[in-house]
């Protein structure tokens, strides 16, 4: 039996949404401490702890109407109860109940002491639980009980737990669901009208959204008079409940829109603030001509998307406020060529540029590509962990002198000995692989006072990513950035043939791989573990070290097999990659260290073992290591014979398309934004109800309205906007330094 809850005897402060949660009827100090430990400190925190789903308890069934496996609600009376003793002092509580149509058994295993005393014969209760048929008799195990209620009482008086559509919350340990609903019921009765309206009224009225208090009430306990009613038709009732489950009601829309609006205003204001910071302008004294000359050195013609991205970046660089732009494009779409060309513009006008890559392999590849494409026409240098001290000293002298150059490197660029005199263009490749502070540190190396005006100058920033970002995600997680998108692929690329391989299909896949190796092509084999000792109980997982030996000795003995993983020293990794690039190794066994940037056009086979253990975007990145030459390439996703439904959906997407943008959209739908972004970015989307995939239309409306507000009242000084200003100040989200709008 759930413990009885008591309200606090401490005198309550005045009723506001900021009242401590312990002063809500039914809480008190003990449960208040439980709530506080879960982050629910005030009444507002409680009222905005929203349901994750809903259950239909509008219809009270008769016992004779119960069906096996269905969750149902029934009004019964207790006829008998007994405790069945077990070993170790435990017992089963067995309660018999009935209505006029039949009998229903109730069972609790390990029942709390004294619980049986509440089930005296004749007690009226309403029971909710999943029906299990036992010896042709319906029973419920650990059902939820509403005490002292009959169907007549439920019909006459509103109840939080029965006779309505009931909210389902994420469980809080120590607070039974029935008690939690009762507490919320009481809190809404007393405090819902005290919730502060932050949203400017004109936007609420423009979208015909309910008031905040009304919306919060309707989300927790939908009004049965608004369509969710036992008296309505079965189809209409089912649709009304489905709308609740889908968060598709006016009440949900109000809160979803408000979450998006507040977030979009915040990031758009941050973007506006950045546009009022100062940066050196480029493109007016020969830089564009130099960039055109570099373009003429390319052995290929730029795609339309590449040229558009260059034009967008050049426009940003010509401004006297810092560029903050994201350039996204699929694997092999030519993002780095765009970065090199725009860096050439900056160098031609006396600036220094830096490109930070997440791995030494990728940094070295960028450096080699820059030298190969532009020769001595682009002053490019490299700094990684293994760079000799003598080279570091010479390089530091060049940086300190202000010599125009492009420095490509890893996190070695942000170490203290590295000092730029005139770093004006910062480029970060695959920024999600770096921490926030690492990115800031590199940008800070470009901050300096203008010699003439004394104004603090910021460097221009360009972020490159080969993980395409769906538009809705770009508007939220990256809403303060300008976004350039490269969807066109260079001409001549042959789509990669992808297959999910399970069971005996592995044998045929090996035949295809052997055929490619015989033709002189090469293959990657990717494993999730370096060696077997990392398995930690997952004994079925294969490791790179063990499988490299198996592939060499048993599968492809006539070919040379190499091994690459992150635990190797930098010079060892470089030596292996060089041998693979020279085709001295035909098979490269590796971990995901090759995920980003490795470019071997002769490699036509990618095999990913245990592909069910990788994310969609990562699998697509790995697949992008092949298909970079003129020959047909193949990617085999080796998976267990039995995989979860969601995993199967993900792998099916990879079989169907090579388009990284379609894959990103699917990944976002399947995994959600938090998982899509990774743990380092998940905190950037603080939504309780809003979902950027499901609620895309509301996101776009909120963004448009936030843009309009920033144009008309950027500092929220008009009377109708003051509540919103106070919200940002109260939550510590903004300090309102004055902004101007053009």
JOLIN-V52444 format. One line per field, one symbol per residue. ss: DSSP state (H for helix, E for strand, L for the rest). Layout:
ss = ???
This chain:
ss = LLLLLLLLLLLLLLLLLLLEHHHLLLLHHHHHHHHHHLLLLEHHHHHLLLLLEEEELLLLELHHHLLLLLEEEEEEEEEEEEEEELHHHLEEEEEEEEELLEEEEEEEELLLLLHHHHLLLLLEEEEEEEEEEELLEEEEELLEEEELLLHHHHHHLLLLLLLLEEEELLLELLELHHHHHHHHHHHHHHHHHHLLLLLLHHHHHHLLLLLHHHHHHHHHLLLHHHLLLLLLLHHHHHHHHHHHHLLLLHHHHHHHHHHHHHHHHHHHHHHHHHHLLELLLLLLLLHHHHHHHHHLLLLLLLLHHHHHHHHHHHHHHLLLLLLEEEEEELLLLLHHHHHHHHHHHHHHLLLEEEEELLLHHHHHHHHHHHHHHHHHHLLEEEELLLLLHHHHHHHHHHHHHLLLLEEEELHHHHLLLLLLLLEEEEEEELHHHLLHHHHHHHHHLLLEELLLLLLEELLEEEEEELLLLLHHHHHHLLLLLEEEEELLLLLLLLLLEEEEELLLHHHHHHHHHHHHHHLLLEEEEELLELLHHHLLLLLLLLEHHHHHHHHHHHHLLLLLEEEELLLLLHHHHHHHHHHHHLLLLLEEEELHHHLLLLLLLLEEEEEELLHHHLLHHHHHHHHLLLLLLLLLLEEEEELLLLLLHHHHHHHHHHHHLLLHHHHHHHHHHHHLHHHHHLHHHHLLLLLLLLLLLLLHHHHHHHHHHHHHHHHHLLLLLLHHHHHHHHHHHHLLLLLLLLLLLL
